Amino acid sequence: MSFLLNYLKKDKKKNHKNAIDEVSSGWTVENTDSDKLGSGNETSTHVATTDPNCKWQDTTYFQNRWQEYIFVGTCMMSQLLNQACIPQTLSLMNILTKSFHSNAKNQTWLMASFPLVSGSFILISGRVGDIYGLKWSLVGGNIFFIIWALISGFTNYTHSDTFFIVSRSFQGLGVAFILPNVMGCVGNIYKPNTFRKNIVISLIGACAPVGAFMGAFFAGLIGTKNPDDWPWSFYAMAIASTLTLLGALYSIPNHIPTNVHGFSMDWIGSGLAVVGLILLNFVWNQGPIDGWGKAYIIVLLIVSVFVLTLFFIYEVHYAASPLLPRVITQNRHMVMILMALFLGWGSFGIFSFYYFAFLLNLRHYSTVWAGGTYFMFAIWGVVASVVVGLSIRKISASIILFFSMIAFDVGIIMLSVTPVKQTYFRMNLGTMIILSFGMDMSFPAAAIILSDSLPNQYQGMAGSLANTMVNYSMSLCLGMGSTVESQINQNGKDLLKGYRAAEYLGIGIASLAVILSLIYMCERLWIDRKERMESTSETNLS
């Protein structure tokens, strides 16, 4: 970490000195905040300044090095809090079930409700940030998240698991407006294909496994000391998010370009996407609980598929300003990257739930020990992020993405063959190390490819797509895994057999991700080789 911070200091004074005097012919952006004139209705324009030696796209983005450090820290905390929210209910699953006098079948919703909503709304939140302002979309998401984190804790007094699940869903809605706009800010601030940008994205990626550990461990610690104190897990989350909000207000520049191309919001496409995604996810998670024979489950499944079909038809043929830019939908390689990311993290969603179910219900670990087993994520996640950050310019991102999918696949395969009566330090510890590389190699690689491939006006959308694949897939694939488990373990007495069946589905999903990423890697390497040969040939001719 010290090495990375020292690198961020490098040439800072030289780059910032005389930046205000170096005005280029870059974009002109209306600024309604820090550049206002007087107290009337007049507005001024901010003219971007550039410096070929500067690592930012505008030399006036940061006033001093500490502002940039706080900005990077804010981005990292946003990712950390998102990943901490997902497993914090897993180590507490039995405590929450007992506290709400809930049916054990509803335990999947304790995890699935959060990524269901966050994944469904992330698709549009990045576009909202691109059009209406990345910083203020992020700030609004933070405020919303804080309010519903507090409400999630207060549900303890209602004794209603339904109210708790709804509150968790609204927490996910807050996060949906944080993550893509964080990535959008990074994409706009730092120049593409630079070591500095790659390092920042890798540091953000490192917070995924660190956040997973902290959310699982501290929630388990609170639950172990006194099970009735579980609401403090959510109060602590609200406090941490408040600090992140203050950091965002101070450090994120007010003059990041906003909608310089005059795009309009695709509200019809947004409505179709959100309704279709939520209904499809709801069906897959509720079907195993109420039974797939229920009429309303079948009807909602058909409706969700119909709505999503309408969404894609509308986006491709009729939308004037499509929610999914045609530069993405018409690019087969981008679609392959997103699908691989979806499947890889979907298998990890299955792993996360059934790993904790395995430890709590079969090995009978305490909540703190179950959460503490994630500690390897915190260590090796940082190692993996540093490796990616230092090697991304030397090794093709397609190669990194491919090996991350292998890590997801190997991780869930190892869980599926782990004996119940075995010490953690044999199979499980190695599983944690391997999955750390899966998480911390896949997200930075995909985010860097998308961010560098898309123009500035789509940077929020680039963050949306990566985070949609991560969050939504974890919830949807968990519902699929729960469906398989319920079919195999119908009498509820053979837990291990049901868990294994769900894990086998996760293996199939991860294996498909490996195949897709392998095809993309081979095609990308062939294209790169062809371009190098053509470049060499042109050089020789000249």
N, C-alpha and C positions, 0 to 999 in steps of 0.2 A: 504493500500500500504506500509506503514512504517513497518508493521509487516512482510510483505513478503521480503522487502529489508534487514531487520535485520536478517531474517532467512538465506538469501544468504551470509551474512557476517560470519555466524557461522562456526567455525572451519576452516576458510579459511587459516589463517597463519599456523596452524598445518598441514593442508593437503599439502600446498605448500612447506613447509620447507623440505629440503633434498630430494625433489622429483626427482631431476636430478640424485641422487645417487642410486635411487631405480629402477634398471632395471630388467624387467621381461622378460619372453620368449614370449611376445606378438608379434603383427604383425611387419613387416619391410616394410617401405614405402619409395619410392624414393621421395625426396624433391628437387625440382628444383628452390626454391626461397631462403628462409632464410638460408638454410643449404649448399649453394654452397661453394666450396673450390676454393680459388684463383680466377683468371680471365680466366682460361682455360675452357675446356669442361667437366672437371671432375664433378661428382655429388657424393653426399654423401647419406647415408641412415639415416633415423630417426627411432630410436628404441623406441617404445612406452614404457612408464613407468607406472606402475600401483601401486595403494595403496588401500587395501581393505576398508579403511576408507574414501577414496576420493569419491566425488559424480560424478566425471567425469570419463570417460573411459580411460583417459590419464592425469596424474597429471601435465604434462607440457603444457596443452592447454592454460591456462591463466597465465600470469606473475604476475598479481596482481588482487585484487578484483574489481578495477575500469574497467579493461578490460572486466571482465565478466558482470558488470552492463551495460557497453556500448553495449556489444553483445546482451544482453537481450533487451535493448532499441531499438537496430537496428531491431531485429526480430519483436518487437511490432509495430514499425513504418512501416515496410513492410506490415503487415496485415492492419494497419490503412489506409495507402494510397490506398490499393486495394479497401477496402470497401468505402472509401471516393470518389473514382472515379465513382462508380456506381450511387449514388444518386445526385452527383453534377450537372448532366444535368437535373434531374427531377424537382428540384425547379426552374430551368431556362428554362423549356421546352417551355413555351409560348414566352419568350424573344428570345430564339434561333430561334423559328419558324418565328417570326416577322423579326429578323435580317437577316435571309437567304431567306425571302419571300418564305418559304417552305410550302408544303401541311401538314395540321395537321395530316394526316394519317401516315406521316413519323416520328412522335414523338416517336413511340416505338423504332425506330432505334437509337435514341439519347441515350437510355439506353442499348439496346440489343447488339449494335455493340461491346462494350467493353468486356462484359463477353462471347460473342460468340467466339472471337478469343482467349481470355485468357483461356477459358475452353477447347477449341480445342487443343491448344498447350501445356497446362500444362501436358497433358498425357505423352508427350515425353520429356518435359524439365527436369523433375526429373530424367529420365534415362540418359539424357545428363550429368547432374550433377554427377550422380553416376559413370559414366564412365570417364568423362573428368575433373571433379573437381567441387565440390559443390560451393566453394567460388567464383571461377572465372566465373562460369555460372551465379551466382547471381549478381556479379559486372557488367557483360555484360548486363544483363537484366535491371539493374538500369540505365545504360548509355542510352540504347535504349529508356527506358521510359521517361527520361528527355528530350531527343531530340524531341520525338513525343508529349509530353505535351506542349512544346513551339510551335510546328507546329500547334497543335490544337487551340492555341490562335491566331496564325497568320492567320488562315483561315478566320478571321473576314474581312480581306482585299480582300478575293476572292469572298465573297458573294455566296459561293457554299456550300449547305448543304451536297452534296455528298462528297466533299473534307473533310469536317468536320467529317463525319461519318467514312470515311476511316482513317483519322488521329486518331480518337478514337479507331479504330480497332488495329492500330499499337501500341497505348498505351497498349492495352490489351496484345499484343504480348510481350512487355517488362515485364509486370507483370507476365506473364506465366513463365518466367525464374527467377523470384524472389521468389515467395511464396513456391513452392515445395522444392527449395534448402535451403531456410531458415529452413523449417521443417526437411530437411535432415541433416543439420548441428546440429540442436538440438538433433536429434535421434542418431547421431554419437558421440556427445560430452558427453551427460549425460547417465548414466547407466540406463538400463530399470528397470521399477517397483520401481523407487525411488520417494520420495516426492518432491525432487528438480526438477526432470524432469517434473512431473505432474504440479507443480506450474508454471514453465516456459511456458509450453504449454497452461495452463489456462490463463496466462497473455497475451499471443499472441491472444487467443480466445477473451479476453476482448476487444481487440482493434477493433473487428468487429463492434459492436454497437457504440462504441465511434467514429470510423471512419465514419460510416454512418451519425451520427449526425453532425460531423464537416464538411463533404463534402456538405451535404444538407444546413446547416446553413450558412456557410461562402460564398458559391456560391450565396445563396439567399440574403445575406447581400450586396454583391457586386452588384448584379442585381437590388436591391431596390434603392441603392444610385444613381446609374446611369446605366441604362440598357446597354448603349454602352460600359461600362467597363467590360462586362462579360468575355473577354479574360483573365483578371487578375486572374480569378478562376483557370485557367490552368497554368499561370505563377507562381502562388503561389505553385501549386502542383509540378512544376519543382524545385523550390527552396527547398521545403521540401524533395524531393527525393535526391537532391544533398547532403544535410546534412546526410541523411540515407546512401548514398554511402560512404561518408567519414567515418562514423561510422563502416561500414562493412569492409572497407579496414584496419582500425586499429584493430578491435576487433576480427574478425573471424580468428582462427588459420590457418596458412599456411600448417600445416602437418596433416590435417584431412585425414584419409586413402582414397585413390582414386583407385577404380577398383582393389581391391586386389585379386579378383578371375578371372581377365582377361576377363571380358565379352566384347562382341562386340555389336555395336549399331545395332538395328534391323531397318534398313532404309526402307525396304519394308513395314513392319508392320506400321512404323511411317507415311509413305506416305499415305497408305490406311486409317489409322485412322484419320489423319488431313483432308484429302479430304472428306471423308465420313461425319465427324462431321460438318465441315463447310457447306457443301451442304445441309445437313438435317436441320441445324439451319437456314440457309438462306431461305430455302423454307418456313418454318413455320412462319418466320417473314415478308417475302415479299408476301406470299400468300394472307393475308388479305388486302394488299395495292393494288395489281394489279388484284386480283381475282383468285380464285382457278380454274377457267375455262381456264386460259391461258395455252397454250400448253407447254411453257418452264417450267412452275411451275410443271406440272405433270411429265415431262421428268426428271427434276432435282430430284424430290422426288424419282422416281424409281431408278435413278442412285445412289443416296445417300444410299438407302437401300441395293442395290446390292453391293456397295463398302464396306459398313460396314459388310455385310455378308461375303464377301471375307476376310476381316480383321480378323474376329473371326475364320474362318476356317483355315486361314494361321497361326494364333497365336497358335491354339490348336494342329494342326497336322504337321506343316512344319517348323516353325521358330526354328532355332538352339538356339537363345538367345531371347526368346519372350519378346515383349514389356510389356506384362502383365505376370508376373511370374506365373508359374503353381501352385505355393504355394497359389496363390490368386484365380485363375480361378477354381481350383479343391477344393476349400474350400467353401462350401455352406454358412457358417456363415459369411464369409467376403463379399460374394456377397450380402447377405441380408443387412448387415450394409451399404454397398455402395449404394444400391438401396433406403434404407430408407433415407439416407442423401440426395440423389438426389431428391427424392420426397418432402422431407420437405423443402429444400431450393428452390425447384422449385415453391412451393406454396408461399414462401416468395418473389420470384421475381414478381409474379402476384400481391401480396399485395403491394409491393413497388411502382409499376407504377400506379396502380389504386387508391392507397391512395393519391398520389400527384395529380392525375387527379381529384379526388373527391374534394380535398381542393381548387385547383386552378380554376377549371371550374364550380363547383357547389356551393361551399361556398365562392368563390372569395377571398381567402386569398391573401395577398401580398407574394412575393417570400421569404422574410426574415421570415415572420410568418409561412409560410408553412414549410420551412427548420427548423425553431426553434422548431416545434412540435416534432422533433426527440430528444429533449433534454433528455427525459426520458431514451432513449437508453444509453446515456453516463453515467447516474447514475446507473441504474439497471443492465447494462451490466457488470460493475465492480463488483457489488454485486454478480451477478450470477457466474462470473469467480472465485471469491474467494471461494464461496460455493463449486464449482466443484473441485478446487484445494485442498481444505481441506478435502473433503469427498471422493475423487475418490478411495483412498486405503481402505476405510471402506465400501463404497457402490459400488456394481458392476457397471462397466461402462455401462453394458447393461440396467440397471435400469435408469441411467441418460439419456441414449440415448432415451429410451421409453418416458420419461416425456418431453424431448425436442420436440419430435414429437407431443405430445399432445399440447404443447404450440404453435407450428406452426398452428395446426388445430384450436385451440380456437381463436387465433389471427385473422385469416382470417374470421372465422365465425362471430366474433364481428364486423369486418368491413362491412360484407355483410348485417348486420341489423342496422347499424348506420344511424339514420335519418339525412337528410341534414341540417335541422334547429335545431341544437343542439350544445351546447357549447363543446369545445374540452375537458374540464375538467370532462366530464361525461364518455362517452364511449371510446373516443380515447385515453385518458390518460391511462386507464386500459389496452387497447390493446397494447400500447407501452411497458408497464411493463411486460406483459406476453410474448411478442415476444422477449424481451431481454433475457429471460431465454431459449427460443427456440434457438436463435443464439449461446449463450454462453455456453449452455450445449451440443448441438449437435456436434459442431466442435471439442472441446477438447476431448469429449468421443470417437468419431470415430478416431481422430488422435492418441490418446493414445493406443487404441486397435490395430490399424494397425501398429504403430511404435513398440510396444512391441511384436507383433506377428511375425514381419518380421526380418530377420537377418540384420546385419549392411550394407551389400552390396546393400540392397533394401530400405535404409532409404529415399533416394531421391524419389523413386517410391512411398513410403508410403505417403509422402507429396503431390506427384502428384495426387494420387487417391482421397484423401480427398478434395483437392482444385479443381480438375476437377468436382467432384460432385457438389460442391458449386457454382462455376462460370458458368459452362456450363448449368446446370439445370435452373438457373435464366433466362438465355436468351431463351432457348428452350421453357420452360413452358410459358414464357411471350408471345412468338409467338402463342402458342396454345390458351392462354387466349384472345389475340387480334383477333384470328380467330373466336372464339365464340362471342366476342363482335360485330364484323362486321356482323355476321349473324343475330344477334338479333336486332341490331340497324342499319338496312340497310339504312334508310333515313337520319341518322345522327342527328335526332331531339330529340330522347329519350336517352340522355346520361346516365341517372341513370340506366335505364333498361339494357343497354349494359354493363355498369360497373358491375352491379349485376351478370349478366350472367357469366362474366369472373371470378368473385370472387367465384361463385358456382363451377366452374371448379377447382379453387384453393382448395376449401374445399374437393372435391373428391380426389385430388392428395394428400393432407395432410392426409386425412383419411386412404388412402392406406399405407402411411408411418407409421401411427400409428399401423396398423395391422401387417406389416412386423416387426417392432421393438418389438411388443408384442410377436410375435412368437419367435423371436431371444432371447428375455429376458427370456421367459419361458424355452426354451431349455438350455440356458446358466446357469440358476439357478439350473435346474435339474442336469446338468453335474457337477456343483460345489458341489452340495449336495452329489452326488454319489461318487465323489472323496474324500470328507471329510469322508464319511462313510467307504470307503476302507482304507483310511489312519488310521482311528481310529481302525479298525479291525486288521490291520497289527501291530499297536502299542500294542494292547492288547495281540496278539499272541506272540510277542517278549518279 
